[in-house]
């Protein structure tokens, strides 16, 4: 094994060993990492900025220290002094490898920016937000009735609007007197009412009858992406939606890796908290600019997130979530000032509401899905699966609702896949394989054309074909199974076994070539045996979690299935069923709810009664803990087969025909395995 240092890039997960002295930019290019540069590595353009991560990374099996990179040099110092650079960042063309290191490539340094597929789903919401605007006429001060301006404003609100009891932060008190006098004792007040009390808090104040609009943010803080919807608090209209990668990915792609990072690195939890808050502030500024509003008009934010993200957002060490009994610091909802979370990009008096968590591994995002999809009001038995790095699963009807989480890992996001990448222009997102010729065709993000359509090359000339994202790898694996290139156990056949030269030997296993542009300097995109295994592990965890809930409910089938989440909205239900990601059901009963967690966040933002409702509903949901349930492992093992080792999947078999093939890991042509079988007879 090479003794050269190991360089690991996040969020792509790509890694390789490089000689000491290799520039990070060079390592990135050799691995196909999406790191921008236009100046040829001369330290002029600054496009190749990277963020080294230091500490213990048990998931990657490395310890990354500051000594793993060359010292800060004069080129970097000159650039930072003249044009500025975020503290902690380096120029990839200047920093060279000296030891094992983890390198994060921030979004702005990526040529192909990720497409954060968490657009707002259309939903009719009864508008009754916690924050409203009120116009009042305030009595002028009188020496014979010595009362303060705040007290007279309070009296005016009670007399004219029936609102009793108000509070105001010091920042509001400082502005109150000049605003009242500028408005000639007429003002417009933004009041926030808590859903669990009767008090009202002044969030902002304007002179006279103001035509200003006030806005709120509904934020789905996921382990991989942060998606935000900017909503008009008057009518609920979504003015803009935007998203960014969660920068915590550089500390670990899955939740337990981040908990481990906090355990093994003193102050690691605070480091992750700072990273995510900085990202939220940047996202707030971006989405306000997209909508053309002043960020000071944002007066409310609602967060939904899994338990680990919940704790790290609030600045709580998540260490207890990494070990039984997986105790939360609080499972209840949280209401606080935005400034307490260092969220400085919005109005300084803005309020934050975080939905309640269901249990230690089932968080506020699952609660938001329950608010959006309302399984507890369903007449039929519905399975709701929020597909992501950590899947949240709900099963229920009017009688009972169960919930669990399942550690699917990042494979569905394109990570841990040899040619995998996040969803970005140029990534393969749709795949079809001819079952006769075994030839593939595909579509990439950014073009509606298939690869065998006229004009495809011209349509993708700018983005290129860069890799394969989560929906693409799901379809590729399912199509390989349908085309007879993959057997039920997940083994890829050799060229001799499958009859196609697209199946190529890779060591003791085989791979399927989906796209090969290596002759012209482009990428060679394959689906390897390791890729298949990564998808098998992810889909088995998802299926096992769903099956465990069905066991608890005492059923073998469900009436319908709802796929939620950005990933769930973009995968083919047919391919998901072929793969065995979800239990068998009629395909017309498998639907997508889009970003249900984000929709739940919007409902809670726009309707104050929904907050009390979800707090009540969460108390009635029964949590099933997959981590300590022996049957989870049994279901997991059986679900490794494609689609399943024992479940017959009768609904699926009515619409597809799965080839009866069986391959082995012997010689490339299968002869060695055949000889072993003959000797056993």
Helices and strands as residue ranges (DSSP letters): E 5-10, E 15-18, H 24-31, E 49-53, E 55-57, E 62-64, G 66-68, H 74-83, E 89-91, E 101-104, G 107-109, E 131-137, H 149-161, E 166-168, H 170-182, E 186-193, E 200-207, E 215-221, E 225-232, E 238-245, G 247-251, H 255-264, H 268-291, G 295-297, E 298-305, H 307-314, G 318-322, E 334-337, G 338-341, E 351-354, H 364-373, G 375-377, E 382-386, E 391-396, E 401-406, G 410-413, E 427-433, E 440-444, H 456-459, E 467-468, H 470-482, H 495-498, E 503-506, E 509-516, G 518-520, E 524-528, H 529-553, E 560-564, H 565-568, H 573-579, G 587-589, E 590-594, H 596-606, H 608-618, E 622-623, G 626-628, H 630-638, H 650-653, H 671-680
